[in-house]
């Protein structure tokens, strides 16, 4: 082989995208030391997206202190492109579920305020183009907290400004004051990595589908959904936009809906956004093989995750794609989708605790890729 492209999603809780790709690259070079190996760190909009975008665009990391979902100060960062015009923000880095201890998870009180602080900081630095990944949130506040941080004010029926921008406040909102919104917003463009199609509220909406995994019980889910219905009505009266059934409006606890309504955002599948930023189609030209992967591969892999996006682009140029994973399910469906090979890096009986050890996974990726290359040696002999 003369050229191999490696684009592997993070093995969550184990290896980052860059680490997994480094292991795979070592595997390729163990068999083909002269091969051109191009590693493209990648993600699909959730955890790891910021690192992948920063690597792809040569961005500068901006470290700041912002508020986490429980309004505690938290060290975090986002990235600004080399020309200073584009900010890359990962919602999970400041408003993510892992930042809230399991015993304190409650989407009635968690807020997206910190995400708004990151946007505001970037606006103050002159950014007017935003790429934001909204996966992995701890919130169901419909972006209320984010909007508060950007200067929007929300009032109750008595005309009082609501202080808390969280899930419990959604039912109290009766009017929205946009007079103090950040002046840089109208000239800004927001592209949002969003991989769900859920509406704002209802049986398939934010509260019923996602709030339980963020700590909500049945009573909370019902209250949050009622609040989302109210907030959608207020948004309609204020902006003339009906976001209730817009695909993706329910993403990130309703953040998708507020981004559509107030920031004129474009919701884009995360993997497609990443591939566009990477100029992936051009970079894979003349490749003999593409290696992709993720921690667990199954039928969900084919529904907009990193490997499916990689496969779709590769097939346009008739480049074979190998899929690696720590665990494989539904292998027949994965093969039928078009992957040249589907490989688990672990033996069948390896305990999960051992498989999740970074050093163990790294060595297994390196070994597996080396074995794959060895099996293809006759086909791609120099």
C-alpha positions as CSV (number, residue, x, y, z in Angstrom):
1,X,0.0,0.0,0.0
2,X,1.2,3.5,-0.8
3,X,-1.4,5.6,1.1
4,X,-3.6,4.9,4.1
5,X,-6.0,7.4,5.7
6,X,-6.9,6.8,9.3
7,X,-10.0,8.5,10.7
8,X,-11.1,6.9,14.0
9,X,-13.6,8.3,16.5
10,X,-12.6,8.2,20.2
11,X,-13.0,5.0,22.1
12,X,-14.9,6.8,24.8
13,X,-13.5,6.5,28.3
14,X,-10.4,4.8,26.9
15,X,-8.6,6.5,24.0
16,X,-9.0,9.8,22.2
17,X,-9.4,10.0,18.5
18,X,-5.7,11.0,18.1
19,X,-4.5,8.3,20.4
20,X,-6.4,5.5,18.6
21,X,-5.2,6.8,15.3
22,X,-1.6,6.9,16.4
23,X,-1.9,3.2,17.4
24,X,-3.4,2.3,14.0
25,X,-0.6,4.3,12.2
26,X,2.0,2.3,14.1
27,X,0.2,-0.9,13.0
28,X,0.3,0.2,9.3
29,X,4.0,1.2,9.5
30,X,4.9,-2.1,11.1
31,X,4.1,-3.7,7.8
32,X,4.5,-0.9,5.4
33,X,7.3,1.4,6.7
34,X,7.3,3.5,3.6
35,X,3.6,4.0,3.3
36,X,2.1,7.5,3.5
37,X,-0.2,7.5,6.5
38,X,-2.5,10.4,7.1
39,X,-4.3,10.7,10.4
40,X,-7.4,12.8,10.6
41,X,-8.7,13.2,14.2
42,X,-12.5,13.1,14.0
43,X,-15.7,13.1,16.0
44,X,-19.5,13.3,15.3
45,X,-20.5,16.4,17.3
46,X,-20.3,15.2,20.9
47,X,-17.3,14.5,23.1
48,X,-14.0,14.9,21.3
49,X,-15.4,17.2,18.6
50,X,-13.5,20.3,19.9
51,X,-10.1,18.5,19.8
52,X,-10.8,17.2,16.3
53,X,-11.8,20.6,15.0
54,X,-8.9,22.3,16.6
55,X,-6.5,19.8,15.1
56,X,-8.1,20.2,11.7
57,X,-8.1,24.0,11.6
58,X,-4.9,24.7,13.5
59,X,-6.9,26.6,16.0
60,X,-5.7,28.3,19.2
61,X,-7.1,27.1,22.5
62,X,-8.8,29.8,24.6
63,X,-8.8,28.9,28.3
64,X,-11.5,30.6,30.4
65,X,-13.5,30.0,33.6
66,X,-17.2,29.6,33.1
67,X,-20.1,28.1,34.9
68,X,-20.9,24.4,34.9
69,X,-24.4,23.0,34.8
70,X,-24.8,23.6,38.6
71,X,-23.4,27.2,38.3
72,X,-20.0,26.4,39.8
73,X,-16.9,27.9,38.3
74,X,-15.1,25.5,36.0
75,X,-11.9,25.7,34.0
76,X,-12.7,25.0,30.3
77,X,-11.7,26.1,26.9
78,X,-12.8,26.5,23.3
79,X,-10.8,27.2,20.1
80,X,-10.5,30.1,17.7
81,X,-9.3,29.5,14.1
82,X,-6.0,31.0,12.9
83,X,-7.7,33.9,11.2
84,X,-9.5,34.8,14.4
85,X,-12.9,34.7,12.8
86,X,-14.3,31.2,13.7
87,X,-14.9,29.8,17.2
88,X,-15.2,26.1,17.8
89,X,-17.2,25.3,20.9
90,X,-18.1,21.9,22.5
91,X,-21.2,22.3,24.7
92,X,-20.2,19.2,26.7
93,X,-17.0,20.9,27.8
94,X,-18.9,23.2,30.1
95,X,-22.6,22.1,30.2
96,X,-21.9,18.3,29.9
97,X,-23.4,15.5,31.9
98,X,-20.1,14.2,33.2
99,X,-19.6,17.5,35.0
100,X,-22.5,16.7,37.3
101,X,-22.1,13.9,39.9
102,X,-24.7,11.2,39.4
103,X,-26.4,12.0,42.7
104,X,-26.9,15.6,41.7
105,X,-28.2,15.1,38.2
106,X,-31.5,17.0,37.9
107,X,-32.5,18.7,34.6
108,X,-34.9,20.9,36.5
109,X,-32.0,22.8,38.0
110,X,-29.1,22.3,35.5
111,X,-28.4,25.2,33.1
112,X,-26.7,25.9,29.8
113,X,-25.5,29.3,31.1
114,X,-21.8,28.3,30.7
115,X,-22.3,27.5,27.0
116,X,-23.6,31.1,26.5
117,X,-20.5,32.4,28.4
118,X,-18.2,30.7,25.9
119,X,-20.1,32.2,23.0
120,X,-20.1,35.6,24.6
121,X,-16.3,35.4,25.2
122,X,-15.7,34.5,21.5
123,X,-18.0,37.4,20.4
124,X,-16.0,39.8,22.5
125,X,-12.8,38.5,20.8
126,X,-14.3,39.4,17.4
127,X,-15.5,35.9,16.3
128,X,-18.6,36.0,14.0
129,X,-18.6,32.4,12.8
130,X,-19.4,29.6,15.2
131,X,-19.2,25.9,15.0
132,X,-20.8,24.3,18.0
133,X,-21.3,20.7,19.0
134,X,-24.3,20.2,21.3
135,X,-24.0,16.5,22.2
136,X,-23.7,15.2,25.7
137,X,-25.5,18.0,27.6
138,X,-26.7,17.8,31.2
139,X,-29.5,20.2,30.6
140,X,-33.1,20.4,29.6
141,X,-33.5,24.2,29.8
142,X,-34.2,24.8,26.1
143,X,-31.1,27.0,25.9
144,X,-32.6,29.4,28.4
145,X,-29.3,29.7,30.4
146,X,-27.3,30.1,27.2
147,X,-29.5,32.9,26.1
148,X,-29.3,34.6,29.5
149,X,-25.6,34.7,29.2
150,X,-25.9,36.4,25.9
151,X,-28.1,39.2,27.3
152,X,-31.6,37.9,26.7
153,X,-34.0,38.5,29.5
154,X,-37.0,36.3,30.4
155,X,-40.0,37.6,32.4
156,X,-42.8,36.0,34.3
157,X,-46.4,37.0,34.3
158,X,-45.7,39.7,36.8
159,X,-43.1,41.2,34.6
160,X,-40.2,40.2,36.8
161,X,-36.9,39.1,35.2
162,X,-36.3,35.4,35.9
163,X,-32.9,34.8,37.6
164,X,-32.6,31.1,37.0
165,X,-32.2,29.9,33.4
166,X,-33.0,26.2,34.0
167,X,-35.6,23.6,33.3
168,X,-37.9,24.7,36.1
169,X,-38.0,28.3,34.8
170,X,-39.5,27.2,31.4
171,X,-43.1,27.2,32.7
172,X,-42.7,30.7,34.2
173,X,-41.6,32.5,31.1
174,X,-44.3,34.7,29.6
175,X,-42.2,37.2,27.6
176,X,-38.8,37.6,26.2
177,X,-36.8,40.8,26.1
178,X,-34.2,40.9,23.3
179,X,-33.1,44.5,23.8
180,X,-30.0,43.6,25.7
181,X,-28.8,40.7,23.5
182,X,-25.2,40.9,22.5
183,X,-24.8,43.3,19.6
184,X,-22.5,40.9,17.7
185,X,-25.2,38.2,17.3
186,X,-27.1,39.6,14.3
187,X,-23.9,39.5,12.2
188,X,-22.9,36.0,13.4
189,X,-23.3,32.7,11.7
190,X,-23.9,29.5,13.8
191,X,-23.4,26.0,12.4
192,X,-24.5,23.4,14.9
193,X,-23.4,19.8,15.0
194,X,-26.7,18.0,15.7
195,X,-27.3,14.3,15.3
196,X,-30.8,13.9,16.5
197,X,-34.1,14.7,14.8
198,X,-36.3,15.0,17.8
199,X,-38.9,17.8,18.0
200,X,-39.0,20.4,20.8
201,X,-41.6,18.7,22.9
202,X,-44.1,15.8,23.0
203,X,-43.6,12.0,23.2
204,X,-40.5,12.2,21.0
205,X,-39.3,15.5,22.3
206,X,-36.4,16.6,24.5
207,X,-38.0,15.9,27.9
208,X,-39.5,12.5,27.3
209,X,-36.6,11.1,25.3
210,X,-33.5,12.6,26.9
211,X,-34.3,14.0,30.3
212,X,-34.4,10.6,32.1
213,X,-30.8,9.9,31.3
214,X,-30.0,13.3,32.8
215,X,-31.6,12.4,36.2
216,X,-35.3,13.2,35.6
217,X,-38.0,11.0,37.1
218,X,-41.5,10.7,35.6
219,X,-42.9,13.7,37.4
220,X,-39.9,15.9,36.3
221,X,-40.3,14.7,32.7
222,X,-43.9,15.8,32.6
223,X,-43.1,19.2,34.2
224,X,-40.3,19.8,31.7
225,X,-42.4,18.9,28.7
226,X,-45.1,21.2,29.9
227,X,-42.5,23.9,30.3
228,X,-41.2,23.3,26.8
229,X,-44.7,23.7,25.4
230,X,-45.0,27.0,27.1
231,X,-41.7,28.2,26.0
232,X,-42.4,27.3,22.4
233,X,-45.6,29.3,22.6
234,X,-43.7,32.3,23.9
235,X,-41.0,32.0,21.2
236,X,-43.8,31.9,18.6
237,X,-45.3,35.1,19.9
238,X,-41.9,36.8,20.2
239,X,-40.2,35.8,16.9
240,X,-43.0,34.4,14.7
241,X,-41.1,31.2,14.5
242,X,-42.8,27.9,15.3
243,X,-39.9,25.6,16.4
244,X,-42.1,23.0,18.0
245,X,-41.8,20.3,15.3
246,X,-38.5,21.4,13.7
247,X,-36.2,18.3,13.3
248,X,-33.5,18.7,15.9
249,X,-35.2,21.3,18.0
250,X,-35.2,18.9,20.9
251,X,-31.5,18.3,20.7
252,X,-29.4,19.1,23.9
253,X,-32.5,19.5,26.0
254,X,-34.1,21.9,23.6
255,X,-31.0,23.9,22.9
256,X,-31.5,23.2,19.2
257,X,-34.8,25.0,19.2
258,X,-33.5,28.2,20.8
259,X,-30.5,28.2,18.4
260,X,-32.9,28.0,15.5
261,X,-35.3,30.7,16.9
262,X,-32.8,33.3,18.2
263,X,-29.5,32.7,16.5
264,X,-30.7,31.6,13.0
265,X,-28.5,28.6,13.4
266,X,-28.1,25.8,10.8
267,X,-28.4,22.3,12.3
268,X,-26.0,19.9,10.5
269,X,-25.2,16.2,11.2
270,X,-22.1,16.2,13.2
271,X,-20.1,13.8,11.0
272,X,-21.0,15.7,7.8
273,X,-19.9,19.0,9.4
274,X,-16.6,17.4,10.4
275,X,-16.0,15.9,7.0
276,X,-16.6,19.3,5.4
277,X,-14.2,21.1,7.7
278,X,-11.6,18.5,7.1
279,X,-12.1,18.7,3.3
280,X,-12.2,14.9,3.6
281,X,-13.0,14.1,0.0
282,X,-9.9,15.8,-1.2
283,X,-7.6,14.4,1.5
284,X,-8.6,10.7,0.8
285,X,-7.9,11.0,-3.0
286,X,-5.6,8.2,-4.2
287,X,-5.8,6.4,-0.8
288,X,-5.5,2.6,-1.0
289,X,-7.3,2.1,2.3
290,X,-9.2,4.0,4.9
291,X,-9.3,2.8,8.5
292,X,-12.1,4.0,10.7
293,X,-13.6,2.9,14.0
294,X,-15.2,3.6,17.4
295,X,-15.5,2.0,20.8
296,X,-18.6,-0.2,19.9
297,X,-19.9,-0.9,16.4
298,X,-23.4,-2.1,15.8
299,X,-26.4,-1.2,13.7
300,X,-26.4,2.3,15.4
301,X,-23.1,2.8,13.7
302,X,-24.9,3.1,10.4
303,X,-27.2,5.9,11.7
304,X,-25.0,9.0,11.3
305,X,-22.0,8.0,13.4
306,X,-18.4,8.6,12.3
307,X,-17.8,5.3,10.5
308,X,-20.9,5.6,8.4
309,X,-20.0,9.1,7.3
310,X,-16.5,7.9,6.4
311,X,-17.9,5.0,4.5
312,X,-20.3,7.2,2.5
313,X,-17.5,9.5,1.4
314,X,-15.1,6.7,0.6
315,X,-17.6,4.9,-1.6
316,X,-17.7,8.0,-3.8
317,X,-14.1,7.3,-4.7
318,X,-14.3,3.4,-4.5
319,X,-11.8,3.3,-1.6
320,X,-12.1,0.3,0.7
321,X,-12.9,1.0,4.3
322,X,-11.9,-1.1,7.3
323,X,-13.9,-0.8,10.6
324,X,-12.3,-1.3,14.0
325,X,-14.1,-1.5,17.3
326,X,-13.6,-2.6,20.9
327,X,-16.8,-4.5,20.5
328,X,-18.7,-5.7,17.5
329,X,-22.5,-6.4,17.2
330,X,-24.6,-6.9,14.1
331,X,-21.6,-7.8,12.0
332,X,-23.7,-8.9,9.0
333,X,-25.4,-5.5,8.8
334,X,-22.1,-3.8,9.0
335,X,-20.7,-5.9,6.2
336,X,-23.8,-5.4,4.0
337,X,-23.4,-1.7,4.5
338,X,-20.2,-1.8,2.5
339,X,-17.3,-2.1,5.0
340,X,-14.5,-4.1,3.5
341,X,-13.8,-5.7,6.8
342,X,-15.1,-5.4,10.4
343,X,-12.7,-6.2,13.1
344,X,-12.9,-6.3,16.9
345,X,-9.6,-5.4,18.6
346,X,-10.4,-7.7,21.5
347,X,-10.7,-11.4,21.9
348,X,-14.3,-12.6,22.7
349,X,-13.8,-13.2,26.4
350,X,-11.8,-10.1,27.4
351,X,-13.4,-8.5,30.4
352,X,-14.7,-4.9,29.8
353,X,-12.5,-3.5,32.6
354,X,-9.4,-4.9,30.9
355,X,-10.6,-3.8,27.4
356,X,-11.1,-0.3,28.6
357,X,-7.5,0.1,29.9
358,X,-5.8,2.7,27.5
359,X,-2.6,0.8,27.2
360,X,-4.3,-2.5,26.5
361,X,-6.6,-0.9,23.8
362,X,-3.7,0.9,22.2
363,X,-1.6,-2.3,21.9
364,X,-4.6,-4.1,20.5
365,X,-5.3,-1.5,17.8
366,X,-1.7,-1.6,16.8
367,X,-1.6,-5.3,16.6
368,X,-5.0,-5.7,14.8
369,X,-4.1,-3.1,12.1
370,X,-0.7,-4.8,11.6
371,X,-2.4,-8.1,11.1
372,X,-4.9,-6.6,8.7
373,X,-2.1,-5.0,6.7
374,X,-0.2,-8.3,6.6
375,X,-3.2,-10.1,5.2
376,X,-3.5,-7.5,2.4
377,X,0.2,-7.6,1.6
378,X,-0.1,-9.6,-1.6
379,X,-2.7,-7.3,-3.0
380,X,-0.8,-4.1,-2.3
381,X,2.8,-5.4,-2.8
382,X,5.3,-2.8,-3.9
